[in-house]
Amino acid sequence: MPRPPTFSTAMSTSGPIPYATNVGSVISPHSGATYATASPQSSTSADTNTVSSHMHLTLTDNNVPMQNAGNLVQTQDRDLLMHLWDMGHTPIRIKCLEACLVSYPDKVVAAEILFGFSHGFRLQYTGPRIHSFSKNLISAEQNSDAVLHKLQDEVNRGRMLGPFKVMPISTLRINPIGLVPKSDSSWRLITNLSFPPVCVCKTRYELSLFKAAFSLAFHGLFRVGELVVTNSLQSHTLQLSDIHILSGLLQVGIPSSKNDQLGKGSNIWIYPQSDLMICPVKLVSIVGDPVNVWIVGSSIVKHAFVTARDRPGGVNLGLGRLNASFWWQGKGGMVVKHVKGQLRTMKKYEDPPHFLVLHVAGNDIGSSKVGFLRNEIKNMIRWIMKEFPNSKLVWSQILTRLKWRHSNDRKAMDLCRYRINNSIAAFIISCGGYYIKHPDIHADQKFFQSDGVHLSSLGNELWLNILQGAMEHFIQKKDCASTFPC
């Protein structure tokens, strides 16, 4: 089956009939500029299809590399970005739809329909959120003038926004476009939503899992049904907990079989092979290591956790395919001095994590001088490194706000935030840690609740998109792995 489309999406807040629209991306064949596209046929919410990754440099008309969306943006792009999340209208009258659904027998479906037309339908996408770039189809390259004409026509009709000189969203996916002839000798603009080509294994973990499963099946003479769950009855299926490596041998516990219907169980031993590429002992040893992630912080973390529960992929952000599990601990009003106590409490109940993500200090800004707060954060990081020597520390960038706790001077508070973020980013990377930026969340009401502090639904989705992409990036140790987006 083709891979689900994974565009970055927008939610309309203007006009009498708002609905969510795809903000996909196509590349102009002449300039390399990016167009954001609205697709009324398949509206989605911002969580399901934004793919996170490092930003590629987009070329301008003069083929001069531009800075990415997290840095300075040209005036033209800045003006367009103001309307990026306000695209699209539906002919469906939401109020009338709500009235019609009152008597609908299946209340769950009714709620899903109403939510979908109001805020966007989820695509149930749980795959990687890693940015991918593609060239356009050959037909677009050969008929570039016709493509530009079609793109401009879509812009004029309000179904596209652009052109952008740089990526409008740091978690945007590029899909190739092309042209197909119509019966009246004109052209139809098409988008390849199945790009990139589907692979059986999308991650290193999945590849290791397949290798181990095939090697185990071959050397242990297992049937496919003993390794793969085909229905709800799992009594005959091997689990990772049934497999152990003892004295260089692979011990496999067989819980039950056709000759053991009472489930008494038995053990078999598999010997290593000289060829490490097919050795079951070697391959199984690679698979079983879990990755534990703690996420600790203020109410931003608490509200993100609530949002994550309803997203495809759940609270583990779809990274169960990397054998990763997340433990969320968000506390409203948390400040830097609360972190040590929180971590001490968590350590009583769980072993130290492989990754420890911190999102704090936003509530501290303005309560003391920048230098004092900066040193307080650094001392906290030194303490964490001492108490959790085997954990990788991840600092999540302090977000901007519309209202600050200790001052009404937004410009001064943002300057303090900027200085602290830069200082802590350099410090934590020098200590072997990681740094997460949030370039898509700006000081704009659409990203915040009415209090100007907590993130709106759209803001939470964007925050989670970046977090998922970052953790996938760090776990797989990709290039430029100390900062995300790169």
Order of alpha helices (4+ residues) and beta strands (2+ residues): beta-beta-beta-alpha-alpha-alpha-alpha-alpha-beta-beta-beta-alpha-beta-beta-beta-alpha-beta-alpha-beta-alpha-beta-alpha-beta-alpha-beta-alpha-beta
